[in-house]
Amino acid sequence: MDNPSNDSSLKTAKLKPSYMPVKRVVPGERLRGRRVAIIAANEFEDIELLYPLIRLSEEGAEVAVMPIMRGSHPRPVAQKPVTGRYGTPIPFGFLREGERHVIMKLDEIDPKEFDALIIPGGFSPDRLRVIPEVLKLVREFHEEEKLIAAICHGPQVLISAGIVKGRRMTCYEAVKDDLVNAGAIYVDEPAVKDENIITARAPDDLPEFCRLIIDSLSR
């Protein structure tokens, strides 16, 4: 397993943000001027990252993707990028960086400069939830009352960040007991919003998940 201390994306000191507006945030206008960060480690659920990226960009949002390299890669090759369960690499080979999204490091993200944080599922949350710098970032978004949206196994990160107690939430079935034990109020619904936290169950619920995100950010 890699030593996280050797990963430059996990430094605790924030760098000067390198965020630049993307070229295309069309055709929608509902999220014009909104900035959204998506965080993922190896074995993320591919569609749970790509669907929100495209859907929110379509509504006018500027999207930053944070790939976090941590632990053994499921497809070990030298210099292999963070990769989804179905083989999607970050950076993407089919979406040009700077067109509808930018790639950023963890220490370049300032919650004050963003409107939302999205956490896709898959096995990525199992890696993210043990990284102190990731949990610190999640807490900072929460303290700033910024929107935090997690789907499938994504709520595992919110559990480890200690921000789920008393919140109505949903998740993938295998995470239900973890949510309940952490003090959340579990509901079996496609997508749920409780104050600044949005959760959803699975890929089939992505339309409801993204609708809640878009409705929340467009107010």
C-alpha positions in Angstrom: 0.0 0.0 0.0 1.2 3.5 -0.9 2.3 5.8 1.9 -0.2 8.7 1.9 2.5 11.0 3.2 4.2 10.6 -0.2 1.1 11.8 -2.1 1.5 15.5 -2.9 -2.3 15.7 -3.2 -2.7 15.1 0.5 -0.7 18.1 1.9 -2.4 19.8 4.7 -1.3 23.3 3.7 -3.6 24.8 1.1 -1.9 26.0 -2.1 -3.0 29.0 -4.0 -6.1 27.8 -5.9 -5.3 27.1 -9.6 -9.0 26.9 -10.4 -9.8 28.4 -13.8 -13.2 28.8 -15.4 -14.0 26.0 -17.8 -14.7 26.9 -21.5 -18.2 25.5 -21.8 -21.0 25.6 -19.3 -24.0 25.3 -21.6 -26.7 25.1 -22.7 -28.4 25.7 -19.3 -28.2 28.7 -17.1 -29.6 27.5 -13.8 -26.2 26.9 -12.2 -24.3 29.7 -14.0 -21.5 30.9 -11.6 -21.7 27.8 -9.3 -18.6 25.8 -8.6 -18.8 22.1 -7.8 -16.1 19.7 -6.6 -16.2 16.0 -7.2 -13.8 13.8 -5.2 -12.9 10.2 -6.0 -10.3 7.5 -5.3 -9.6 4.2 -7.0 -12.6 2.0 -7.9 -15.2 4.8 -7.9 -18.5 4.0 -9.5 -17.9 5.4 -13.0 -21.4 6.6 -13.8 -21.9 8.2 -10.4 -19.0 10.6 -11.2 -19.7 11.1 -15.0 -23.4 11.7 -14.8 -23.2 14.6 -12.3 -20.2 16.1 -14.1 -22.1 16.3 -17.4 -25.5 17.1 -15.9 -24.3 19.9 -13.7 -22.1 21.3 -16.5 -25.1 21.2 -18.8 -26.9 23.5 -16.3 -24.0 26.0 -16.2 -21.9 24.8 -13.3 -18.1 24.8 -13.4 -16.9 21.4 -12.2 -13.5 20.4 -10.6 -12.6 16.8 -10.2 -10.3 15.7 -7.4 -8.6 12.3 -8.1 -7.1 10.9 -4.8 -4.5 8.2 -5.3 -4.4 6.1 -2.1 -3.6 2.4 -1.5 -2.9 -0.4 -4.0 -4.2 0.2 -7.5 -6.7 -2.5 -8.7 -4.9 -2.5 -12.0 -1.2 -2.1 -11.0 0.8 -0.4 -13.7 3.5 2.2 -13.1 2.0 5.7 -13.2 -1.5 4.4 -13.5 -4.1 7.1 -12.9 -7.0 6.9 -10.4 -9.5 4.5 -12.2 -13.1 3.6 -11.8 -14.6 0.2 -11.4 -15.4 0.0 -15.1 -12.0 1.4 -16.2 -12.7 5.1 -16.4 -9.4 6.9 -15.7 -8.9 10.4 -14.2 -7.8 12.4 -16.1 -10.4 11.2 -18.6 -9.4 10.1 -22.1 -12.7 11.2 -23.6 -13.4 14.6 -22.0 -10.9 17.3 -22.5 -9.7 19.0 -19.4 -10.6 22.7 -19.4 -13.6 22.1 -21.6 -16.3 21.1 -19.1 -14.2 20.4 -16.1 -10.8 20.9 -14.5 -8.6 18.5 -12.5 -7.5 19.8 -9.1 -5.6 18.5 -6.1 -7.1 18.1 -2.7 -5.0 21.0 -1.2 -6.1 23.3 -4.0 -9.8 23.1 -3.0 -11.1 25.9 -0.7 -14.6 25.3 0.4 -15.2 29.0 0.6 -14.7 29.2 -3.2 -17.0 26.3 -4.0 -20.8 25.7 -3.7 -21.0 21.9 -3.4 -19.0 18.7 -2.9 -20.1 15.5 -4.5 -18.9 12.0 -3.4 -19.6 9.2 -5.8 -19.9 5.6 -4.6 -18.2 2.3 -5.6 -15.2 1.3 -3.4 -13.7 4.8 -3.5 -15.4 6.0 -0.3 -13.8 3.1 1.6 -10.4 4.6 0.7 -11.4 8.2 1.2 -12.9 7.7 4.6 -9.5 6.8 6.2 -7.7 9.9 4.9 -7.6 12.6 7.5 -7.2 15.4 4.9 -10.3 14.3 3.1 -12.4 14.2 6.3 -11.1 17.6 7.2 -12.2 19.0 3.8 -15.7 17.4 4.2 -16.0 19.0 7.6 -15.0 22.4 6.2 -17.6 22.2 3.5 -20.1 21.3 6.2 -19.1 24.1 8.5 -19.4 26.6 5.6 -22.9 25.2 5.1 -22.1 24.3 1.6 -24.0 21.5 -0.2 -22.6 18.0 0.3 -24.0 15.3 -1.9 -23.1 11.6 -1.6 -24.5 8.6 -3.5 -24.4 4.8 -3.0 -21.4 4.1 -0.7 -20.6 7.8 -0.6 -22.3 8.4 2.8 -19.5 6.3 4.4 -17.3 9.4 4.1 -19.9 11.5 5.8 -20.1 8.9 8.6 -16.4 9.1 9.2 -16.5 12.9 9.1 -19.0 12.8 11.9 -21.7 14.9 10.3 -24.7 12.5 9.9 -26.2 12.3 13.4 -29.9 13.2 13.3 -30.0 13.7 9.5 -32.6 12.0 7.2 -30.4 10.1 4.7 -30.4 7.2 2.3 -27.6 5.0 0.8 -26.8 1.7 -0.8 -28.4 -1.1 1.2 -25.1 -2.4 2.5 -24.4 1.0 4.2 -27.8 1.2 5.9 -26.6 -0.2 9.3 -23.6 2.0 9.3 -25.8 5.1 8.9 -28.2 4.0 11.6 -25.4 3.2 14.0 -23.9 6.6 13.4 -27.2 8.3 14.4 -28.7 9.1 11.0 -32.4 8.5 10.2 -32.4 6.1 7.3 -35.2 6.4 4.7 -35.6 4.1 1.7 -36.1 6.7 -1.0 -34.3 7.4 -4.3 -32.8 10.7 -3.0 -33.1 12.7 0.2 -32.2 16.2 1.2 -31.8 17.3 4.8 -30.5 20.8 5.1 -27.1 20.9 3.3 -26.8 17.1 2.9 -28.2 15.2 -0.1 -27.9 11.4 -0.4 -29.1 8.8 -2.9 -29.1 5.0 -3.1 -27.7 3.8 -6.4 -27.0 4.6 -10.1 -30.7 4.2 -11.0 -31.4 7.1 -8.6 -29.0 9.5 -10.4 -31.8 11.6 -12.0 -33.4 12.2 -8.6 -30.0 12.8 -7.0 -28.9 15.4 -9.6 -32.4 17.1 -9.6 -32.0 17.7 -5.9 -28.5 19.1 -6.4 -29.6 21.4 -9.2 -32.7 22.6 -7.4 -30.6 23.3 -4.2 -27.9 25.2 -6.0 -30.2 27.2 -8.2 -32.0 28.9 -5.3 
